[in-house]
Amino acid sequence: MIAYDAWDLAQSAYGNTLAAYAIFLSITFGYLVAAYLVGREFTTTQFRLLTTFFLVVTATLIWSMSAYTYAGNAFSQLGNEMVEAARNERLPTAVWSTTHVRSWIPEFFALINSLTVFGSIFFMWNVRRPKRTGGN
């Protein structure tokens, strides 16, 4: 494997992250549209089934996005180390070396996406909850 191959794998992993994010957005907006248009008419069983499906799929996608980003970072770092090793005429270190740059980007986006999921469920809950009219 040469540095180009490692960087190519990194870009493939980042591309998978973007594809998973597009699916995440589609599922989330579908859930929000369903909540807005027909959420009040769902039975409890339908609500629980839809929400469980939504939680499982979005949790899987959030985990996948984080894993793809970590893999992309690792391959990118490996490519950088291979170039540095060629310059210094030494063997590259392991993928998770002590020179690996730590990034909080995957955790940050996982937090934002998780808040989006819980906000969507809160929206569905508010749609399903009967509105109280102001009466004395």
C-alpha positions as CSV (number, residue, x, y, z in Angstrom):
1,M,0.0,0.0,0.0
2,I,1.3,3.4,-0.9
3,A,0.2,6.8,0.6
4,Y,-2.2,7.4,-2.3
5,D,-4.1,4.2,-1.5
6,A,-4.4,5.2,2.2
7,W,-5.7,8.6,1.2
8,D,-8.1,7.0,-1.3
9,L,-9.5,4.8,1.4
10,A,-9.9,7.9,3.6
11,Q,-11.8,9.7,0.9
12,S,-14.0,6.6,0.4
13,A,-14.8,6.5,4.1
14,Y,-15.6,10.2,4.1
15,G,-17.9,9.7,1.1
16,N,-19.7,6.9,3.1
17,T,-20.1,9.4,5.9
18,L,-21.9,11.8,3.6
19,A,-24.1,9.1,2.1
20,A,-25.1,8.0,5.6
21,Y,-25.8,11.6,6.6
22,A,-28.1,12.0,3.5
23,I,-30.0,8.9,4.6
24,F,-30.2,10.2,8.1
25,L,-31.7,13.5,6.9
26,S,-34.2,11.7,4.7
27,I,-35.4,9.4,7.5
28,T,-35.6,12.3,10.0
29,F,-37.5,14.6,7.7
30,G,-39.8,11.7,6.8
31,Y,-40.5,11.2,10.5
32,L,-41.2,14.9,11.0
33,V,-43.6,15.0,8.0
34,A,-45.4,12.0,9.2
35,A,-45.7,13.6,12.7
36,Y,-47.0,16.8,11.3
37,L,-49.5,15.4,8.8
38,V,-50.9,12.3,10.5
39,G,-49.2,12.1,13.9
40,R,-52.4,13.0,15.8
41,E,-54.2,10.1,14.1
42,F,-51.7,7.4,14.9
43,T,-52.8,4.7,17.3
44,T,-50.4,4.1,20.2
45,T,-49.2,0.9,18.6
46,Q,-48.5,2.7,15.3
47,F,-46.7,5.5,17.2
48,R,-44.5,3.1,19.1
49,L,-43.7,1.0,16.0
50,L,-42.8,4.1,14.0
51,T,-40.7,5.7,16.8
52,T,-38.9,2.4,17.5
53,F,-38.0,2.1,13.8
54,F,-36.9,5.7,13.7
55,L,-34.7,5.3,16.8
56,V,-33.1,2.0,15.6
57,V,-32.4,3.4,12.1
58,T,-31.1,6.8,13.2
59,A,-28.9,5.3,16.0
60,T,-27.4,2.9,13.4
61,L,-26.8,5.7,11.0
62,I,-25.2,7.9,13.8
63,W,-22.9,5.1,14.8
64,S,-22.0,4.4,11.1
65,M,-21.2,8.1,10.5
66,S,-18.9,8.1,13.5
67,A,-17.2,4.8,12.4
68,Y,-16.7,6.0,8.8
69,T,-15.2,9.3,10.0
70,Y,-12.9,7.5,12.4
71,A,-11.8,5.1,9.6
72,G,-11.2,8.1,7.3
73,N,-9.1,9.9,9.9
74,A,-7.0,6.7,10.5
75,F,-6.4,6.1,6.8
76,S,-5.5,9.8,6.3
77,Q,-3.1,9.7,9.2
78,L,-1.5,6.5,7.8
79,G,-1.0,8.2,4.4
80,N,0.6,11.2,6.1
81,E,2.9,8.9,8.1
82,M,3.9,7.0,4.9
83,V,4.9,10.2,3.2
84,E,6.8,11.3,6.3
85,A,8.5,7.9,6.5
86,A,9.6,8.1,2.9
87,R,11.1,11.5,3.5
88,N,13.0,10.3,6.6
89,E,13.7,6.8,5.2
90,R,12.1,5.0,8.1
91,L,9.2,2.6,8.4
92,P,5.8,4.0,9.1
93,T,4.3,3.5,12.6
94,A,1.0,1.9,13.3
95,V,-2.3,3.6,12.2
96,W,-3.1,4.7,15.8
97,S,0.3,6.1,16.6
98,T,1.1,8.6,19.2
99,T,1.3,11.3,16.5
100,H,-2.4,10.7,15.6
101,V,-4.2,13.9,15.7
102,R,-7.3,13.7,17.9
103,S,-10.5,15.2,16.4
104,W,-13.7,15.8,18.2
105,I,-15.7,16.2,15.0
106,P,-17.3,12.8,15.0
107,E,-18.5,13.2,18.6
108,F,-19.7,16.7,17.9
109,F,-21.8,15.6,14.9
110,A,-23.1,12.5,16.8
111,L,-24.2,14.8,19.6
112,I,-26.0,17.2,17.2
113,N,-27.6,14.3,15.3
114,S,-28.8,12.8,18.6
115,L,-30.3,16.1,19.7
116,T,-32.0,16.2,16.3
117,V,-33.5,12.7,16.9
118,F,-34.8,13.5,20.3
119,G,-36.1,16.9,19.1
120,S,-38.0,15.0,16.4
121,I,-39.5,12.6,18.9
122,F,-40.4,15.6,21.1
123,F,-42.2,17.2,18.2
124,M,-44.1,14.0,17.5
125,W,-45.1,13.8,21.2
126,N,-46.3,17.4,21.1
127,V,-48.4,16.7,18.0
128,R,-50.0,13.7,19.6
129,R,-50.7,15.4,22.9
130,P,-54.2,16.9,23.0
131,K,-54.2,20.7,23.0
132,R,-55.8,22.3,26.0
133,T,-58.0,25.3,25.2
134,G,-58.1,28.1,27.6
135,G,-61.3,27.7,29.5
136,N,-62.1,29.0,33.0
